[in-house]
Amino acid sequence: MPIKYFEAPEIKKQVDQLAVECKFYHVESQYVFCVRSKGSKAKRTIARIHGLGKLWQRILNQPPTYTIEVISEIFDKMSFEDKERVLIHELMHIPGGFGGGFRPHKGYVERKNVDMVYKKLQQTRAEKKQRGLFS
């Protein structure tokens, strides 16, 4: 069965919210798209990020654009917290310049850094909840 792609508005909403909450101010929400795929043969991949390369940006006269793909067979079975960590991981691949390239795993998009961002997110949410600002 070939891979099929579907719009994922609920993932897009979650990604946009995480970008704001995690203070990823360089992420331009209107140029980040989200899809859910079904039929992938990937065994260890939960999600991946795709960019519109510089050549295509120029040919199509389009700004840098990113698409976050979640692999339904794996992602959909995960806990809410693990899904958030995966989406944070993918967002961390987007460089500060938002130019179409990617940040690498080594030295930046590593589990310890994702965990650090997630822990800070949880602390911020707890503080907001304590002040009655977040439910």
PEZIRA-V434283 format. One line per field, one symbol per residue. ss: DSSP state (A for helix, B for strand, O for the rest). A space follows every 10 residues. Layout:
ss->???
//
This chain:
ss->OOOBBBBOAA AAAAAAAAAA AOOOOOOOAA ABBBBBBBOO OOOOOOBBBB BOOAAAAAAA OOOOOBBBBB BAAAAOOOOA AAAAAAAAAA AAOOOOOOOO OOOOOOOOOO AAAAAAAAAA AAAAAAAAAA OOOOO
//
